[in-house]
Amino acid sequence: MYRFLRPLNNLILKTFFRLKVEEGVDIPKEGPLIMAANHESLIDGFILAALTKRQITFLAAKFLFDIRFVGWFLRSIGAIAVKKEGQNLESLRRALKVLENGGIVALFPEGGIYESDLYFGAVYLAAKS
């Protein structure tokens, strides 16, 4: 599903938001990568996806998976659910597996558009991978 949606995503971003990826953006073509970004709007994840042709595994708030269309979308692109509070060890293990297989994991360390305490996830993944 990700491969089908990515070109559509890029077309929408270029057409309606006039997104241009600058030459200076240097995303490795292979190997593990952690993308930790600020989360200022609902389209931030879509913008990250436009930066590389590689598939990105997103860490997303667990409550989003309970919203009918949003949950379906997140599951279809292989996103990993994380709880806002409490233990997320299984989610972090899954993210580490993606990195071990040379993939990209993207997360918003502040935990979403609103501030929270999920900085630990980015630090944990970087230290363990």
Residue frames as qw, qx, qy, qz and C-alpha x, y, z in Angstrom:
[[0.000, 0.887, 0.462, 0.000, 0.00, 0.00, 0.00],
 [0.350, -0.732, 0.087, 0.578, 2.89, 2.37, 0.84],
 [0.378, -0.108, 0.574, 0.718, 4.29, 2.13, -2.70],
 [0.130, 0.621, 0.665, 0.394, 0.89, 3.00, -4.16],
 [0.206, -0.902, -0.361, 0.119, 0.21, 5.89, -1.79],
 [0.503, -0.473, 0.114, 0.714, 3.64, 7.55, -1.95],
 [0.258, 0.187, 0.467, 0.825, 3.30, 8.90, -5.54],
 [0.171, -0.749, -0.551, -0.325, -0.21, 10.12, -4.72],
 [0.491, -0.730, -0.221, 0.421, 1.15, 11.79, -1.59],
 [0.440, -0.247, 0.245, 0.828, 3.86, 13.56, -3.58],
 [0.109, 0.459, 0.563, 0.679, 1.41, 14.73, -6.23],
 [0.305, -0.829, -0.462, -0.084, -0.91, 16.22, -3.60],
 [0.515, -0.641, -0.070, 0.565, 1.95, 17.92, -1.75],
 [0.369, -0.065, 0.374, 0.848, 3.38, 19.42, -4.93],
 [0.010, 0.535, 0.602, 0.593, 0.01, 20.47, -6.34],
 [0.354, -0.806, -0.415, -0.229, -1.80, 21.85, -3.30],
 [0.576, -0.768, -0.030, 0.278, 1.06, 22.75, -0.96],
 [0.455, 0.849, -0.234, 0.129, 3.71, 23.59, -3.59],
 [0.752, -0.551, 0.326, 0.157, 6.23, 21.40, -1.76],
 [0.617, 0.685, -0.371, 0.112, 9.74, 21.46, -3.20],
 [0.876, -0.400, 0.072, 0.260, 12.49, 19.20, -1.89],
 [0.068, 0.929, -0.346, -0.113, 15.73, 21.15, -1.88],
 [0.739, 0.470, -0.466, 0.128, 18.96, 19.69, -3.25],
 [0.015, 0.578, -0.649, 0.493, 20.57, 19.91, 0.19],
 [0.824, -0.261, 0.277, -0.421, 18.32, 17.21, 1.64],
 [0.348, 0.468, -0.812, -0.031, 20.60, 14.21, 2.01],
 [0.845, -0.193, 0.318, -0.384, 18.74, 11.00, 2.86],
 [0.214, -0.398, 0.869, 0.201, 20.93, 7.87, 2.56],
 [0.641, 0.203, -0.476, -0.566, 19.79, 5.52, -0.20],
 [0.811, -0.107, -0.574, -0.038, 20.34, 2.48, 2.03],
 [0.395, 0.091, -0.665, 0.627, 21.03, 1.46, 5.61],
 [0.312, -0.646, -0.662, 0.216, 19.21, 2.12, 8.86],
 [0.105, 0.337, 0.001, 0.936, 17.99, 5.64, 9.56],
 [0.160, -0.615, -0.662, 0.397, 16.07, 7.32, 12.36],
 [0.060, 0.493, 0.253, 0.830, 14.11, 10.37, 11.25],
 [0.266, -0.574, -0.591, 0.501, 13.25, 12.46, 14.31],
 [0.128, 0.419, 0.311, 0.843, 11.27, 15.56, 13.34],
 [0.174, 0.143, 0.392, -0.892, 9.31, 18.39, 14.88],
 [0.048, 0.472, 0.861, 0.184, 5.57, 17.93, 14.63],
 [0.043, 0.202, 0.105, -0.973, 3.94, 21.23, 13.70],
 [0.590, 0.208, -0.087, -0.775, 0.98, 20.09, 11.60],
 [0.837, 0.080, 0.472, -0.263, -1.01, 17.08, 10.48],
 [0.797, 0.593, -0.098, -0.052, 0.89, 16.84, 7.18],
 [0.198, -0.781, 0.592, 0.037, 4.36, 16.45, 8.72],
 [0.692, -0.136, 0.706, 0.062, 4.45, 12.69, 8.18],
 [0.709, 0.625, 0.326, 0.035, 3.39, 13.11, 4.57],
 [0.210, 0.929, -0.303, -0.017, 6.22, 15.60, 4.06],
 [0.443, -0.550, 0.704, 0.070, 8.76, 13.16, 5.52],
 [0.771, 0.210, 0.600, 0.047, 7.50, 10.47, 3.14],
 [0.562, 0.823, 0.081, -0.002, 8.13, 12.81, 0.21],
 [0.137, -0.868, 0.460, 0.125, 11.81, 13.17, 1.12],
 [0.197, -0.408, 0.876, 0.163, 12.84, 9.66, 0.15],
 [0.668, 0.144, -0.531, -0.501, 11.81, 6.84, -2.16],
 [0.287, 0.079, -0.918, 0.263, 12.48, 4.40, 0.65],
 [0.549, -0.574, -0.528, -0.300, 9.61, 3.14, 2.78],
 [0.026, -0.412, 0.506, -0.757, 9.36, 4.77, 6.19],
 [0.498, -0.438, -0.746, 0.056, 7.95, 3.02, 9.25],
 [0.150, -0.583, 0.107, -0.791, 6.25, 5.65, 11.37],
 [0.232, -0.263, -0.790, 0.502, 5.72, 5.51, 15.11],
 [0.267, -0.429, -0.293, -0.812, 2.21, 6.85, 15.71],
 [0.341, -0.205, 0.535, -0.745, 0.05, 7.48, 18.75],
 [0.064, 0.136, 0.988, -0.047, -1.95, 4.39, 19.71],
 [0.327, 0.513, 0.532, -0.590, -5.25, 6.29, 19.95],
 [0.338, 0.494, -0.366, -0.713, -5.00, 7.11, 16.23],
 [0.125, 0.094, -0.955, -0.253, -5.29, 3.40, 15.43],
 [0.156, 0.395, 0.827, -0.369, -8.77, 3.44, 17.03],
 [0.364, 0.572, 0.037, -0.734, -10.09, 6.01, 14.52],
 [0.830, 0.339, 0.430, -0.105, -11.68, 4.06, 11.67],
 [0.685, 0.717, -0.028, 0.127, -10.03, 5.47, 8.52],
 [0.009, -0.854, 0.493, -0.164, -6.89, 6.75, 10.25],
 [0.670, -0.379, 0.631, -0.097, -6.29, 3.37, 11.91],
 [0.873, 0.371, 0.313, 0.052, -6.76, 1.53, 8.63],
 [0.456, 0.854, -0.200, 0.152, -4.36, 3.92, 6.90],
 [0.239, -0.760, 0.583, -0.156, -1.69, 3.60, 9.60],
 [0.789, -0.152, 0.595, -0.035, -1.91, -0.21, 9.61],
 [0.808, 0.553, 0.199, 0.048, -1.79, -0.32, 5.79],
 [0.394, 0.826, -0.333, 0.225, 1.51, 1.61, 5.70],
 [0.802, 0.014, -0.486, 0.346, 3.03, -0.49, 8.51],
 [0.109, -0.689, 0.293, -0.654, 3.02, 2.16, 11.25],
 [0.514, -0.125, -0.758, 0.383, 3.82, 1.08, 14.81],
 [0.413, -0.777, -0.276, -0.386, 1.48, 2.14, 17.62],
 [0.405, 0.103, -0.561, 0.714, 2.95, 3.80, 20.71],
 [0.362, -0.756, -0.541, 0.068, 1.16, 4.78, 23.90],
 [0.050, 0.853, -0.077, 0.514, 1.41, 8.36, 25.10],
 [0.361, -0.653, 0.529, -0.405, 2.19, 7.18, 28.61],
 [0.904, -0.204, 0.341, -0.156, 3.53, 3.92, 29.99],
 [0.524, -0.352, 0.697, 0.341, 5.72, 1.20, 28.58],
 [0.676, 0.637, -0.104, -0.356, 6.30, 0.98, 24.85],
 [0.400, -0.505, 0.731, 0.225, 8.98, -1.70, 24.88],
 [0.656, 0.280, 0.689, 0.127, 7.24, -3.94, 22.34],
 [0.435, 0.885, 0.161, -0.052, 6.75, -0.99, 19.99],
 [0.066, -0.867, 0.464, 0.170, 10.40, 0.02, 20.39],
 [0.589, -0.216, 0.756, 0.189, 11.50, -3.59, 19.76],
 [0.640, 0.580, 0.497, 0.079, 9.52, -3.59, 16.51],
 [0.238, 0.961, -0.114, -0.081, 11.15, -0.29, 15.52],
 [0.352, -0.655, 0.639, 0.197, 14.59, -1.72, 16.31],
 [0.699, 0.142, 0.683, 0.157, 13.81, -4.70, 14.05],
 [0.512, 0.835, 0.201, 0.019, 13.07, -2.28, 11.21],
 [0.014, -0.915, 0.395, 0.085, 16.43, -0.59, 11.81],
 [0.588, -0.366, 0.705, 0.150, 18.26, -3.92, 12.05],
 [0.676, 0.393, 0.596, 0.185, 16.84, -4.76, 8.61],
 [0.381, -0.002, 0.323, 0.866, 18.23, -1.50, 7.20],
 [0.029, 0.724, 0.605, 0.330, 14.93, 0.40, 7.22],
 [0.044, 0.353, -0.117, 0.927, 13.84, 3.88, 8.20],
 [0.293, -0.609, -0.698, 0.237, 11.94, 4.67, 11.39],
 [0.038, 0.463, 0.058, 0.884, 10.32, 8.09, 11.71],
 [0.385, -0.615, -0.641, 0.250, 9.03, 9.59, 14.90],
 [0.039, -0.761, -0.026, -0.648, 8.10, 12.90, 16.36],
 [0.465, 0.039, -0.684, 0.560, 10.00, 12.97, 19.67],
 [0.206, -0.137, 0.348, -0.904, 7.71, 15.48, 21.33],
 [0.217, 0.213, 0.917, -0.258, 4.99, 12.86, 20.90],
 [0.235, 0.670, 0.686, 0.162, 2.73, 14.62, 18.47],
 [0.136, 0.696, 0.192, 0.678, 1.54, 18.07, 17.65],
 [0.487, -0.804, 0.041, -0.338, 1.04, 18.59, 21.36],
 [0.137, 0.611, -0.705, 0.333, 3.95, 18.28, 23.77],
 [0.919, -0.350, -0.048, -0.174, 4.47, 15.10, 25.76],
 [0.415, -0.711, 0.567, 0.024, 7.35, 13.08, 27.19],
 [0.957, 0.204, 0.204, 0.021, 8.26, 10.70, 24.34],
 [0.212, 0.847, -0.487, -0.035, 11.80, 12.01, 23.80],
 [0.598, -0.404, 0.690, -0.053, 12.93, 8.75, 25.38],
 [0.863, 0.341, 0.368, -0.050, 11.88, 6.78, 22.27],
 [0.549, 0.808, -0.193, 0.093, 14.23, 8.60, 19.92],
 [0.140, -0.746, 0.627, -0.176, 17.14, 8.35, 22.36],
 [0.769, -0.168, 0.599, -0.146, 16.45, 4.67, 23.04],
 [0.850, 0.489, 0.193, 0.011, 16.37, 3.77, 19.34],
 [0.365, 0.845, -0.362, 0.146, 19.56, 5.71, 18.63],
 [0.339, -0.636, 0.663, -0.203, 21.41, 4.10, 21.55],
 [0.777, -0.060, 0.612, -0.134, 20.27, 0.56, 20.79],
 [0.810, 0.552, 0.197, 0.013, 20.74, 0.64, 17.04]]
